[in-house]
Amino acid sequence: MMYNNNKQKKKKREMMVKGNRILISVTFLGSAGPIRFVANEGDLVANVIDTALKCYAREGRLPVLGSDFNEFLFYCPMVGPEALSPWEAIGSLGARNFMLCEKPEVEKKKKVEEEDNGRSSFFINGASKGSFRAWIHKSFSLKVTTH
């Protein structure tokens, strides 16, 4: 009976693991150090970016980043200077160290204009979304002093 139970547990473990698992190190531009986590070789770059952003937020690292993987570029220094496609498998590159950085503001603005189809953006009291975000960061960074 024990032999049968062990066999079933082994089959469950084999079904959970899809392909080889690799340890990935992702360095965030402007952050103190890399984040390391385990991923499957068959995982898409988009999924790896999403996982890295979640780990980054869970650890409470600074600077605060968004959670939309479409706003980031994923690089592999060993492969070349071009950003990786979000639809390729992470294990196909043969690398384990990557760099994640935000897309330049110019690309973001072009994308927003294309999505709006010429409609104007929503502004609060004449301030853009970026200045509101800066205000939030500034207000949280105020230091409280005691006398």
N, C-alpha and C positions, 0 to 999 in steps of 0.2 A: 504494500500500500504506500509506504514512504517513497519507494522508488518511482512509482507512478506520479506522485505529487511533485517530486523534484523535476521530473520530465516536463510536467505542465508548466511549472514556473520558468524553466529554461526556454520553452517555446514562447511564452509571453514576453520574456526579455528580448528574445531575438526579433519578435514582431515589432517591439517598440523601437529598436535601433534600426534605422534605415540607412545603410551605407556606413562609411567610416566617419567617425567623429573626430574633429580637429579643434585644437585650442587656438582661438583667434585673439589677437591683440589689436585694439582700435585706439588710436591716439586722436584726441579732439584738438583742433587748432585753438590755442589760447587756454587750454586746460593744463593742470599740473602734471598729469601722467596718464598712461593708457588704461583702458578697461579690458579685462580678459574674461572670456567666456567660451563655452564649448558649443560648437555648431556642427551640423552635418555637412559633409562635402557637397551634397546635392542642394543645399539651401540657396535660395536666390539672394543676390546682393541686397535687394530691397528688404527682405526679411532680416538680414543681418544688420542693416542700418536701423531698422525698427527696434530690434532687440538691444542694440548698442545704446540707442536713445533712451529706452526704458531703464536700462542698467544705470546710465548716467544720471537720470532723474531720481532714481531710487536711492542712489548714493548721496544726493544733495550737492552735487558738484557745481562749481561756478566756472564760467558764466552760464546763466540759465539759457537753455536752448529750447526750441519748440519740439513738438512731437511728430510733425509731418515729415516723413522720409523724403518727400518730393522737394523739400527746401534745402537738401544737403547733397553734396558731391562726395563720392567715395573713391579714394585713390589708393593705389598700391605702388609704393616707391620702387619696388623691384621690377615692375612691369613697364612703367613709363609715365610720362607727364599727363596723360589723358585720364579723365574720370572714367570709372568703370560703369558699364551698363547695368541698370537695376535688374535686368532680366537674365543675366548670366549666372551660372552656378559659382559659388564662392570657392569650391574645391578645384575648379578647372584651371585656376591660375597657378597652383602649386605654391602659393605664398601664404604666410600666416600673419604678417604685420600689415596693417592698413592705417589710413589717415582719413578722418571725416571732418569736413568743413562746410560752413554755410555757403549757399550760392551767392554770388555777388548781387547787390541790390538792383542792378540794371536788368539782370535776367528775371528777377522776381517781378519788377514793374512791368516788363513786357508781357509776362504771363498773365498778370492781373488785368492788363488792358485787353488782352485777347479774350479772357473769360468774360469781361464786362461788356464786350461788343460796343465800346464807345460810351457806355453809361458812366456817369460820374461816380466816384467813390464816396462812401459815407464818412463824414467827418463830424466829430463832436466838438462844438464850440470853436470851429475853425482850426482845430488841431488834427493832425493826421494820426493814424494808428501808431506810428513809430514814436511820436513825441509822447503819447500816452504811456507807451511801454517804458520809455526813458524816465518818465515821471514816477512810475511804479518802482523801478529799480532804485531811483534816487531816494524815494521815501523810505524804502526798506533798508537802505544803507546808512541812514542817519544814526549816529551813535548817541546813546543816552549817557550822560555824565552825572555823577553824584557829587555833592559838595561836601 
